[in-house]
Amino acid sequence: MTTTAIVLLAAGVVLVAVGLARARIPWARYRALKAREDNIARYEAWRGGLRDTGPTGASVAIEMLRSQLRIDGAIAGLGIVLVLAGLVAR
C-alpha cells in the first residue's frame, strides 16, 4: 500500500468514528423528543381535543437535532468516501 492510501484510510476511519460519536447524543435526544411528541398526539386524539398546530419547543428542538444529525452524517459520509478512495489508491 502506498503512503497516500494509508493516509486516506486512516483519515476516513477517523472521520467515520468522529461522525458516529457526534451523532450518538443528538440521535438519542431526537428519538426521546419524537416519542414524547407522538405520545402527546395520541393523548390529545384520545381526549378528542384539538391540538395546537403551531410550532412547539419540542418541534423546534427536533429540527435543530435533525440539522446536527445531517452535519454528523456528512462527516461520516466524507469518512466513507476517504476510506473508499484509500482502497482504490492502493
Secondary structure, 3 states (H helix, E strand, C coil): CCHHHHHHHHHHHHHHHHHHHHHHHHHHHHHHHHHHHHHHHHHHHHHCCCCCCCCCHHHHHHHHHHHHHHHHHHHHHHHHHHHHHHHHHC
